[in-house]
């Protein structure tokens, strides 16, 4: 969608949102993070790491709220997307670390 934004914006919105392509890109990044979280979260659930997953979600959600508030002051409505992407990226990093640690622990117990 980002790569076609100029054409889509012209055809669908009469160039009203021509300068907002960066927000479309951020939504794409946010969607990518969300997809990766789904896959990694499934692994964490298989390993029965429910509590660490919930705590990671709580911490990342809190960070996202703070990031949204800060980013909205800097970039307006697009800051909400940036803050959301930040929180999702942070959670993805933490979830990945938890999964790696969980797999190592499971291998050691086997």
ABEGO torsion letter per residue (X at the ends): XAAAAAAAAAAAAGGAAAAAAAAAAAAAAAAAAAAAAAAAAAAAAAAGBAAAAAAAAAAAAAAAAAAAAAAAAAAEAAAAAAAAAAAAAAAAAAAAAAAAAAAAAAAAAX
